[in-house]
Each structure stands twice: as C-alpha cells, then as structure tokens.
Amino acid sequence: MYDALVDFVNSTGFVALGDYRIYIMIAIACVLLYLAIVKGFEPLLLVPIAFGVLLTNLPFANMMAAPVLSAVPHSGAVPTGATLLQFFQGGAGSAPTEYVVHTEEVGGLLAYLFQGDHLGIFPPLIFMGVGAMTDFGPLIANPKSLLLGAAAQFGIFVTFIGAVMSGLFTAQEAASVAIIGGADGPTTIFLTSKLAPHILGATAIAAYSYMALVPIIQPPIMKLLTTEKERVIKMQQLRVVSKREKILFPIIVTIVVSLIVPPAATLVGMLMLGNLFRESGVVARLEDTSKNALINIITIFLGTTVGATATADKFLTTQTLAILALGVVAFGFGTAAGVVLAKIMNKYSSTPVNPLIGSAGVSAVPMAARVSQTVGSKYDPTNFLLMHAMGPNVAGVIGSAVAAGVLLSMFGGH
C-alpha cells in the first residue's frame, strides 16, 4: 500500500514543479487569458491559444506527446490494428521489404489534432470561412484600394531582410517571422508550418497578439504620418457593385493569383471558394456552415494546438524575444507603408483619398478598418471611412496570402 501511494505521488505533476520555466509559461498563459477575457483582445483566438499554452506546459499531462510506433519485419499474418508497409530498397524489379508497424503507446490528444496544422489543413479552412463572411464589394467598387493592401505587405519583406541580416534566423525562419507583418494568423501558421515548424508557437502567438493589439499599435503610427487636414478628408460614396461582378470576382482572382503564384492557390482558392458560397446565392447551407459551425470548430482546434506548441524549451529562448520584436516591427512598417501610399494617392488622384484608410491594408479584418473609422471620427464625427477602409482591408487578406505564396515558392524547396 505504501509503495502504491509513493508511485501515485511520483506520478503527479507536483514533483516536476521545481523547473522555474513551468511557472513562467503558466504565467504567460494566464496573461493571455486575462487579455482575452478581461480586456476583450481577440477572445475567440486568444482563449484557445492561451489554454493550449497552459495544457502543454502542465507536467506529465503529455497533451502533445507523439505516439510511439514500432516496426518489425513481416512474417505471417498482420496483427489486428497494425499496418503493413513495403519499402523498395533495390533496383527495378526487386522484391519489397515488408514491415509491420503498430502503435505501442498512443500519443496525446493535441498531438493528433496538431496534424491539421502540420499538414496545412486548418488555415485554408479558416480562410474559407473568412471568405464566406467577407464582402469584397468595397474592393471591387474601388480597385485602387488593392494597391493599399499590397503596400501594407511592405513590412513583410523589410522584416525578412532585417531578420536574415540579424544572423539569428535562417531564410526559412526569417520568412516565417516576417509574415507576421501581414497581421493574418492563419497565413502565419500556414507558412510557418511549411518552412519552420519549430518556431510555430512563437510566431502564431506573436501574430494573434498583435492582431488583438491593432487598436493600440496603429493609431500612433497613423497620427504620426498624417496631418489633421488629411484626417478630415471626406471620400466620395462608393458605387453600387452588381451581383455579376461579385460572382465573377472570386473566380477571376483564383485563376489569376494561382497562375502567377501557384503556392498561394491553397489560401486564396479557399478564401474565394467561401466568398463564392456567399455571393452565388444558391448554396446558403454551405455558406452558413463555412462561416459559422466549421470556422468555429477549426478555430478551437487551430488555436489550442498552436498554443500547445509553445513548450518552455522552445518558447523561452532569445530567438522568441527576437520574433516578438520583429513581429511588431513588421506590423508597424506594414501600417506605415499603407498610410504613405494613401497620401501619395490622395495627392495625384482625381478624387480625394483619406490617408487613414491606408492603415487598413493589413489583413486584420475588420478590426483594422474599424480603427481607420475610429481615428477619423475623432477629428470629424460626420466622416464615415469604414466602407472605404474595407477595400484595402480585404485586399490585405489577399495580399498576405500572395506574400506567403511568394515566400513559400522562394524558400520552400521542391
């Protein structure tokens, strides 16, 4: 009885609490939960991510433990539950070597769910839901706003160069860090899972944290780069976009982007499929599932498993601090580039352009557009910039996906 009691005590997580890093990671999880629940910063994303961080750092919980497999030469029948694999080690016509593979120890729950991140399944499904919720009308009505969405990706490439020059990152890691500047969590996860999965936890937490902090990070940059006279500029009302245009848009964008940047087809294609569900008007059930049940389920799985990659040994490093620092730099440069281009457009355009909408070129939809409206209304309560800002905002979603495709084609190998 005594031995059984000793074994039980030794199996509890309390015996491993001597590692100070566990306390730090639990504290980080609690801070993220505080920001999400009390402060309301992106709770749909930060709550599952923070709880994933908590779960993965609890001693002996083994939520992210990989399954233990064994492979033995095949002889006779294949046991129930095992798999027969064939390996061809010789030349053409040689007989295969057969092995029986079976699971000796089942992995943790989150380790299996994480395969949706690792295999690049969850982020495109999130994009499909985003597409089903997004109205591309403002972008179609004002195609010039596509340039603002493109300009906001400038921060990605500036940060990539800086990360490589720092010597702390490989080209693949630098690309994964730089994409944070697009302010698009699923895109960050998608690219990092392909190029540098070992820093997935840090990049994802940075991306979603900065997305949540859009109302805090962007206004100072917007005010610094604009004059009060520019902030009160009133823009002309957008034209009415026809149903035909809205149906053709996702089809044309998918074809053009996929031909120019094939690696971007996964994200852009699913984004446009969701939007086609919305605009076609003939698949209401698919549209409803995409933008409600499916995206909610995937958000739970994606957020929790991404948080679960932030183990103490991977997260509490100098590289993680650099990722957090470069992430905010990327986000800042993206915001600034959008505002500057909008100022230039206003100078040479035949119709007035309020530079504040340029900040919405980052793809934090619709929060970045709301920030443009909020800042503008402080200087003129009768100025309504929201719909104008939605153009560059949704363009930023496309832009970040294209930027990820470019980086993936350059550094993803073959």
C-alpha positions in Angstrom: 0.0 0.0 0.0 2.9 2.3 0.9 4.6 1.6 -2.4 1.4 2.3 -4.4 1.0 5.6 -2.6 4.6 6.6 -3.3 4.1 5.7 -7.0 1.0 7.8 -7.1 2.8 10.8 -5.6 5.7 10.4 -8.1 3.2 10.3 -11.0 1.7 13.7 -10.2 2.8 16.9 -11.8 3.8 18.4 -8.5 7.2 16.5 -8.5 8.2 18.4 -11.6 7.3 21.9 -10.4 10.9 22.6 -9.5 11.6 23.8 -13.0 11.1 27.6 -12.9 10.3 27.7 -16.7 7.0 25.9 -16.0 5.9 28.9 -13.8 6.9 31.4 -16.5 4.8 29.6 -19.2 1.8 29.2 -16.9 2.1 32.9 -16.1 2.2 33.7 -19.9 -0.9 31.6 -20.4 -2.7 33.4 -17.6 -1.7 36.8 -19.0 -3.1 35.9 -22.5 -6.3 34.7 -20.8 -6.5 38.0 -19.0 -6.1 40.0 -22.2 -8.7 37.8 -23.9 -11.4 37.6 -21.2 -11.0 40.8 -19.2 -9.7 43.2 -21.9 -11.5 41.6 -24.8 -8.5 41.3 -27.1 -9.4 38.8 -29.8 -11.0 36.3 -27.3 -12.1 33.8 -30.0 -8.4 33.3 -30.8 -6.5 34.1 -27.6 -8.6 31.9 -25.3 -7.9 28.6 -27.1 -4.3 29.6 -27.8 -3.7 30.6 -24.1 -5.3 27.4 -22.9 -3.2 25.4 -25.3 -0.1 27.0 -23.8 -1.4 26.1 -20.3 -2.1 22.4 -21.2 1.2 21.8 -23.0 3.2 23.1 -20.0 1.5 21.1 -17.3 3.9 18.4 -16.1 3.1 14.8 -17.2 -0.1 15.8 -18.9 1.6 14.8 -22.2 -1.1 16.5 -24.3 1.4 16.9 -27.2 3.2 13.6 -26.7 3.9 11.9 -30.0 2.7 8.3 -30.4 5.3 5.6 -30.0 5.5 3.3 -33.0 7.4 0.1 -33.6 8.3 -1.6 -36.9 9.3 -5.3 -37.2 10.0 -7.4 -40.2 6.8 -9.0 -41.6 6.4 -12.7 -41.1 3.0 -14.3 -41.3 -0.3 -12.6 -40.6 -0.6 -8.9 -39.8 -1.9 -8.4 -36.3 -5.2 -6.5 -35.7 -4.6 -2.8 -35.6 -1.2 -2.9 -37.3 -0.3 -1.7 -40.8 1.8 -3.4 -43.4 4.4 -1.2 -45.1 6.6 -2.0 -48.1 10.0 -0.5 -48.8 11.7 -0.9 -52.1 15.4 -0.7 -51.4 16.8 -2.4 -54.5 16.7 -1.5 -58.2 13.8 -2.0 -60.6 12.1 -5.4 -60.3 13.5 -6.1 -56.8 11.2 -7.5 -54.2 10.0 -5.1 -51.4 11.0 -5.4 -47.8 7.8 -5.7 -45.6 7.4 -4.3 -42.1 4.6 -4.5 -39.7 4.0 -1.1 -38.0 1.9 -0.8 -34.9 1.3 1.7 -32.1 3.0 0.8 -28.8 1.9 3.9 -27.0 -0.9 6.3 -28.0 0.0 9.9 -28.3 -1.6 12.9 -26.6 -4.9 14.3 -27.9 -3.4 17.6 -29.1 -0.6 15.8 -30.9 -3.2 14.2 -33.2 -5.2 17.4 -33.7 -1.9 19.2 -34.4 -1.6 17.3 -37.7 -4.2 19.7 -39.0 -1.7 22.5 -38.5 1.4 20.4 -39.6 -0.3 19.3 -42.8 -1.6 22.7 -43.6 -5.3 21.7 -43.3 -6.7 24.1 -40.7 -5.5 27.5 -42.0 -7.1 27.1 -45.5 -10.4 26.1 -43.9 -10.3 29.2 -41.8 -9.8 31.2 -45.0 -12.9 29.5 -46.5 -14.9 30.7 -43.5 -13.4 34.2 -43.8 -14.3 34.3 -47.4 -17.9 33.3 -46.6 -18.1 36.2 -44.2 -16.4 38.9 -46.3 -18.0 41.3 -48.7 -15.5 42.2 -51.4 -17.8 44.9 -52.8 -15.8 47.8 -51.4 -12.7 46.4 -53.2 -14.5 45.9 -56.4 -16.0 49.3 -56.3 -12.6 50.9 -55.7 -9.9 48.7 -57.3 -7.2 51.2 -56.4 -7.6 50.0 -52.8 -5.9 46.8 -53.9 -2.7 48.9 -54.1 -3.1 49.8 -50.4 -3.5 46.1 -49.5 -0.3 45.4 -51.5 1.6 48.3 -49.9 0.8 47.0 -46.4 2.8 43.8 -47.3 5.9 46.0 -47.5 6.5 45.3 -43.8 6.8 41.6 -44.5 9.8 42.0 -46.9 11.5 44.7 -44.9 11.4 42.5 -41.8 12.5 39.5 -43.8 15.7 41.3 -44.8 16.2 42.5 -41.3 15.8 39.0 -39.8 18.3 37.5 -42.2 20.8 40.2 -41.6 20.5 39.7 -37.8 22.1 36.3 -38.1 19.6 34.8 -35.7 17.4 33.2 -38.3 17.7 31.1 -41.4 15.9 32.3 -44.6 13.0 29.9 -43.8 12.7 31.2 -40.2 13.0 34.8 -41.4 10.2 34.3 -43.8 8.0 32.8 -41.1 8.7 35.7 -38.8 8.2 38.4 -41.5 4.8 37.1 -42.5 3.6 38.3 -39.0 3.5 41.8 -40.6 0.5 40.7 -42.7 -1.5 40.6 -39.4 -3.0 37.3 -40.5 -2.9 34.5 -38.1 -3.9 31.6 -40.4 -1.4 32.7 -43.0 1.4 32.9 -40.4 0.5 29.4 -39.2 0.3 28.0 -42.8 3.7 29.4 -43.8 5.5 28.6 -40.6 4.2 25.0 -40.6 5.8 24.6 -44.1 9.1 26.5 -43.5 9.9 26.5 -39.8 7.5 24.4 -37.7 9.8 24.5 -34.7 9.0 28.2 -34.2 5.3 27.9 -34.9 4.2 28.6 -31.3 6.2 31.8 -31.1 5.2 33.2 -34.5 1.5 32.3 -34.0 1.2 33.9 -30.6 3.0 37.0 -31.8 0.7 37.2 -34.9 -2.5 36.8 -32.9 -1.3 39.1 -30.1 -0.5 41.9 -32.5 -3.8 41.4 -34.3 -5.5 41.8 -30.9 -3.5 45.0 -30.3 -4.3 46.7 -33.6 -6.4 49.4 -31.8 -3.3 50.2 -29.7 -0.4 49.8 -32.2 -1.9 51.5 -35.3 -3.3 54.9 -34.1 0.1 56.4 -33.1 1.6 55.5 -36.5 -1.4 56.9 -38.3 -1.3 60.2 -36.5 2.5 60.5 -36.9 2.3 60.2 -40.7 -0.8 62.3 -41.3 -1.8 65.9 -40.8 -5.1 67.0 -39.2 -6.2 68.3 -42.5 -5.6 64.9 -44.1 -7.5 63.1 -41.4 -10.7 65.0 -42.0 -10.8 64.4 -45.8 -14.2 63.1 -46.9 -14.2 60.5 -49.6 -16.9 60.1 -52.3 -19.6 57.4 -51.9 -18.7 54.1 -53.4 -20.6 52.9 -56.5 -23.1 50.0 -56.3 -21.5 46.7 -57.2 -23.6 44.3 -59.3 -24.2 40.7 -58.3 -22.5 39.6 -61.5 -19.3 41.4 -60.5 -19.4 39.8 -57.1 -19.7 36.3 -58.6 -17.0 36.8 -61.2 -14.5 38.3 -58.7 -13.6 35.2 -56.7 -13.4 33.1 -59.9 -11.1 35.6 -61.7 -8.9 36.2 -58.6 -8.4 32.5 -58.1 -7.3 31.9 -61.7 -5.0 35.0 -61.9 -3.3 34.5 -58.5 -2.9 30.7 -58.9 -1.3 31.2 -62.3 1.1 33.9 -61.0 1.9 32.4 -57.6 0.9 28.8 -57.6 1.8 28.2 -53.9 -0.8 30.9 -52.9 -3.5 28.8 -54.5 -4.3 26.9 -51.3 -5.1 30.0 -49.2 -6.5 32.3 -52.0 -8.5 29.4 -53.5 -10.2 28.5 -50.3 -10.8 32.2 -49.5 -12.5 32.7 -52.8 -14.5 29.5 -52.6 -16.0 30.7 -49.3 -16.8 34.0 -51.0 -18.4 32.3 -53.9 -20.6 30.4 -51.5 -21.7 33.8 -50.2 -22.2 35.6 -53.4 -23.7 32.9 -55.6 -26.9 32.8 -53.6 -27.6 29.2 -54.4 -25.7 27.4 -51.6 -27.0 29.0 -48.4 -26.3 25.9 -46.3 -22.7 25.7 -47.4 -22.2 29.4 -46.8 -23.8 29.1 -43.3 -21.7 26.1 -42.4 -18.5 27.7 -43.6 -18.9 31.0 -41.7 -20.4 29.5 -38.5 -20.1 25.9 -37.4 -17.0 24.9 -39.5 -14.9 28.0 -38.8 -15.8 27.8 -35.1 -14.7 24.2 -34.8 -11.5 24.8 -36.7 -10.7 27.9 -34.6 -10.9 25.7 -31.5 -8.6 23.1 -32.9 -6.2 25.5 -34.5 -5.9 27.9 -31.5 -5.5 25.1 -29.0 -2.9 23.1 -30.9 -0.9 26.2 -31.9 -0.7 27.2 -28.2 0.3 23.7 -27.4 3.5 24.0 -29.4 4.7 26.8 -27.1 6.6 24.5 -24.7 9.1 26.1 -22.3 12.1 24.7 -24.0 11.0 26.1 -27.4 9.4 29.3 -26.3 11.7 30.7 -23.6 14.6 31.5 -25.9 16.4 34.5 -27.2 15.0 33.7 -30.6 11.5 34.0 -29.3 12.2 37.5 -28.0 13.6 38.4 -31.4 10.4 37.1 -33.1 8.2 39.2 -30.8 10.3 42.3 -31.5 10.5 41.7 -35.3 6.8 40.9 -35.4 5.8 44.4 -34.1 8.4 46.0 -36.5 6.8 44.1 -39.4 3.3 45.2 -38.4 4.4 48.8 -37.9 6.1 49.0 -41.3 3.1 47.5 -43.0 0.8 50.1 -41.4 3.1 52.9 -42.3 3.5 51.8 -45.9 -0.2 51.7 -46.4 -0.7 55.2 -44.9 2.2 56.6 -47.0 0.8 55.2 -50.3 -2.6 56.5 -49.5 -1.1 60.0 -49.0 0.6 59.7 -52.4 -2.7 58.5 -54.0 -4.5 61.5 -52.5 -2.0 63.8 -54.0 -2.3 62.5 -57.5 -5.9 61.1 -57.6 -8.8 62.9 -59.2 -10.9 62.0 -56.2 -10.0 62.6 -52.5 -8.4 59.8 -50.6 -8.2 59.9 -46.8 -4.7 58.5 -45.9 -6.2 56.9 -42.7 -7.7 54.1 -44.8 -4.2 53.0 -45.8 -3.6 51.6 -42.4 -6.4 49.1 -43.1 -4.2 47.4 -45.7 -3.1 44.9 -43.1 -5.4 41.9 -43.1 -6.8 42.1 -39.6 -10.4 42.1 -40.8 -12.5 44.0 -39.9 -10.6 45.5 -36.9 -8.1 47.5 -39.0 -10.9 49.1 -40.9 -12.7 50.0 -37.7 -9.5 51.6 -36.4 -9.5 53.8 -39.5 -13.1 54.8 -38.8 -12.4 55.4 -35.1 -9.4 57.6 -35.7 -11.1 59.6 -38.5 -14.3 60.2 -36.4 -12.3 61.7 -33.6 -11.4 64.6 -35.9 -14.7 64.7 -37.8 -17.7 62.7 -36.3 -19.6 63.1 -39.6 -16.8 61.4 -41.6 -17.6 57.8 -42.4 -14.5 55.9 -43.6 -15.5 52.3 -42.6 -16.6 51.1 -46.1 -13.7 52.9 -47.8 -11.3 51.2 -45.4 -12.9 47.8 -46.0 -11.5 47.9 -49.6 -7.8 47.9 -48.6 -8.7 45.7 -45.6 -9.9 42.7 -47.6 -7.2 43.5 -50.2 -4.8 42.9 -47.4 -6.1 39.4 -46.9 -5.4 38.6 -50.5 -2.1 40.3 -50.3 -0.8 38.4 -47.2 -1.8 35.1 -48.9 0.1 36.1 -52.0 3.1 37.2 -50.0 3.1 33.8 -48.2 2.9 32.1 -51.6 5.9 34.1 -52.9 8.0 33.3 -49.8 6.9 29.6 -50.0 8.0 29.4 -53.6 11.3 31.0 -52.9 12.3 29.1 -49.7 10.0 26.1 -49.5 12.2 23.8 -51.6 10.8 21.2 -54.0 
